[in-house]
């Protein structure tokens, strides 16, 4: 993207789909040989540490994610540009993410049913162009149509100007703020809990 016109063209052409068997090959292509990072395949938040580490060998984590998709479990949304998957956002009921459920910092603040966004992955060619905000807005729209009332996330507030990409994968607070999320817990100053209450919650 070389200028604001190109950036606007990108954002206008983005479209989004839940991960499914039909677009699995696009997900695999986006994540590449490294499974996004260190053979993660977006299983880090879903598994116990020992199981996750074991899954890094011989495509275990990749097959675990594929198993969830083929079983029809909610896993997340893909963002597409010109027919190519360029962005990913994990999105499922909070209890599906063991690392979140067992977190001492991000304990549940109530007993309401929430869906969590623990991480992102955006093609390096399209980072810092507003894609993450567009992806969050797509998650909100999707959640609303599915009757999901509360979306929760745990983004980072950077303490340095240039943030390593590994930290950006949990999401930047400013992106969530721009999408309309509000801080609901500040147990961690640099990793607040944020929520978005959809119109589906008001209707339920």
PyMOL commands that set and color helices and strands:
alter all, ss='L'
color gray80, all
select helices_A, chain A and resi 4-13+21-31+49-55+60-70+94-96+98-101+124-126+131-145+165-168+173-178+199-203
alter helices_A, ss='H'
color red, helices_A
select strands_A, chain A and resi 15-18+76-81+84-90+92-93+115-117+120-122+150-153+182-185+193-197
alter strands_A, ss='S'
color yellow, strands_A
deselect
rebuild
show_as cartoon
